[in-house]
Amino acid sequence: MASFQKFNSFVAALANKVHNLGSDQLMVALCAAANPPVAGNAVLADLTQISYTSCSSRIITTTSSTQTAGLYKLVLQDLTLTASGGNVGPYRYVVVYNNTATNKELIGFYDRGADSTLLDGDSQIIDLDQANGLFNLGP
């Protein structure tokens, strides 16, 4: 998957205790190429999402939220999306957001490069980097 791009507001949200990344429920939102997320978006309501009527759960499982020698790393399990009862998409952007936070604050997103549609019965793995984590903070 393409590199992770954080939303500008994410930095302030961390500093203002909006996120508890070790325990909050993180989810993905999907956006089409016609409605891309931009760095200035802050909350889920800022996005135009696709329909999830035929989409499986979008909840991400946190593997670890740790720091070692001043370097913090958030590692998330890969997420498998499955279309059931219809197609899902098209979508190009995979957005990670905090579903626990009051305003569903955005964290960051991946640009997959082009729109794609998940056909009824098909699955796709959202590959979240297990070695490097979603992101690192620190030295």
C-alpha positions as CSV (number, residue, x, y, z in Angstrom):
1,M,0.0,0.0,0.0
2,A,1.1,3.6,-0.5
3,S,2.7,5.6,2.3
4,F,0.6,6.8,5.2
5,Q,-0.3,10.5,5.2
6,K,-1.4,12.1,8.4
7,F,-4.1,14.7,8.7
8,N,-2.7,18.1,10.0
9,S,-5.2,18.1,12.9
10,F,-3.9,14.8,14.2
11,V,-0.9,16.3,15.8
12,A,-2.9,18.8,17.9
13,A,-5.5,16.1,18.7
14,L,-2.7,14.0,20.2
15,A,-1.4,17.0,22.3
16,N,-4.9,17.7,23.5
17,K,-5.7,14.2,24.7
18,V,-8.3,13.4,22.0
19,H,-6.7,10.1,21.2
20,N,-5.8,7.2,23.4
21,L,-4.3,5.0,20.7
22,G,-3.7,2.1,23.0
23,S,-7.4,1.6,23.8
24,D,-9.6,3.7,21.4
25,Q,-11.5,1.9,18.6
26,L,-9.9,2.7,15.2
27,M,-11.8,2.2,12.0
28,V,-11.4,2.8,8.3
29,A,-13.5,5.0,6.0
30,L,-13.4,4.6,2.3
31,C,-13.5,7.5,-0.2
32,A,-13.6,7.6,-4.0
33,A,-11.2,9.5,-6.2
34,A,-13.9,12.0,-6.9
35,N,-14.0,12.9,-3.1
36,P,-10.4,12.7,-1.9
37,P,-9.4,13.4,1.7
38,V,-7.1,16.4,2.2
39,A,-4.6,17.2,4.9
40,G,-6.9,20.0,6.3
41,N,-9.7,17.6,7.1
42,A,-10.1,17.0,10.8
43,V,-13.2,14.9,11.6
44,L,-15.2,12.1,9.8
45,A,-17.9,14.5,8.9
46,D,-15.4,16.3,6.7
47,L,-15.3,13.3,4.3
48,T,-17.6,12.1,1.6
49,Q,-17.6,8.3,2.1
50,I,-18.8,5.5,-0.1
51,S,-21.8,3.3,0.9
52,Y,-21.0,0.5,3.2
53,T,-24.3,-1.4,2.8
54,S,-22.5,-4.5,1.5
55,C,-19.2,-4.1,3.3
56,S,-17.9,-6.2,6.2
57,S,-16.7,-4.7,9.5
58,R,-14.3,-1.8,9.2
59,I,-13.0,-2.0,12.7
60,I,-9.2,-2.3,13.1
61,T,-7.6,-4.3,15.8
62,T,-4.6,-2.7,17.6
63,T,-1.7,-5.1,18.0
64,S,0.5,-2.8,20.1
65,S,0.8,0.8,21.2
66,T,4.3,1.1,22.7
67,Q,7.4,3.2,23.0
68,T,11.0,2.1,23.3
69,A,13.8,4.6,24.0
70,G,11.5,7.5,23.2
71,L,10.2,6.1,19.9
72,Y,6.4,5.4,19.9
73,K,5.0,2.9,17.4
74,L,1.3,2.1,16.7
75,V,0.9,-1.4,15.1
76,L,-2.5,-2.4,13.7
77,Q,-3.6,-5.8,12.4
78,D,-4.3,-6.0,8.7
79,L,-8.0,-5.6,7.9
80,T,-9.9,-7.8,5.5
81,L,-12.8,-6.1,3.8
82,T,-15.4,-8.4,2.2
83,A,-18.3,-7.5,-0.1
84,S,-21.4,-9.5,0.7
85,G,-24.8,-8.9,-0.9
86,G,-23.5,-6.4,-3.4
87,N,-20.4,-4.5,-4.6
88,V,-18.4,-2.1,-2.4
89,G,-17.0,1.0,-4.1
90,P,-15.4,2.3,-6.1
91,Y,-12.9,3.6,-3.6
92,R,-9.4,4.9,-3.8
93,Y,-8.6,6.2,-0.3
94,V,-8.4,4.3,2.9
95,V,-8.8,6.6,5.9
96,V,-8.0,5.7,9.5
97,Y,-10.0,7.5,12.1
98,N,-10.8,7.3,15.8
99,N,-14.3,5.9,16.3
100,T,-14.2,6.4,20.1
101,A,-13.3,10.1,19.9
102,T,-16.4,12.4,20.3
103,N,-16.0,13.9,16.8
104,K,-14.6,10.8,15.2
105,E,-11.2,12.6,14.6
106,L,-9.2,11.6,11.6
107,I,-5.7,10.2,11.9
108,G,-4.4,9.7,8.4
109,F,-5.0,8.0,5.0
110,Y,-3.5,5.9,2.2
111,D,-3.9,6.7,-1.5
112,R,-4.3,3.4,-3.4
113,G,-3.5,5.2,-6.7
114,A,-6.8,4.5,-8.5
115,D,-10.4,3.7,-7.8
116,S,-11.3,0.0,-7.4
117,T,-14.5,-1.9,-6.7
118,L,-14.7,-4.9,-4.4
119,L,-17.2,-7.2,-6.2
120,D,-19.9,-9.2,-4.3
121,G,-18.2,-12.2,-2.7
122,D,-14.7,-10.8,-3.0
123,S,-12.3,-9.8,-0.2
124,Q,-9.4,-7.4,-0.1
125,I,-6.7,-7.1,2.6
126,I,-5.9,-3.6,3.8
127,D,-2.2,-4.1,4.5
128,L,-1.3,-2.2,7.6
129,D,2.5,-2.3,8.1
130,Q,3.3,-4.8,10.9
131,A,7.0,-4.1,11.0
132,N,7.0,-0.3,11.1
133,G,3.5,0.3,12.4
134,L,0.9,2.8,11.1
135,F,3.3,5.6,12.2
136,N,6.2,6.4,14.5
137,L,6.6,9.4,16.9
138,G,9.9,10.4,18.3
139,P,13.6,10.4,17.4
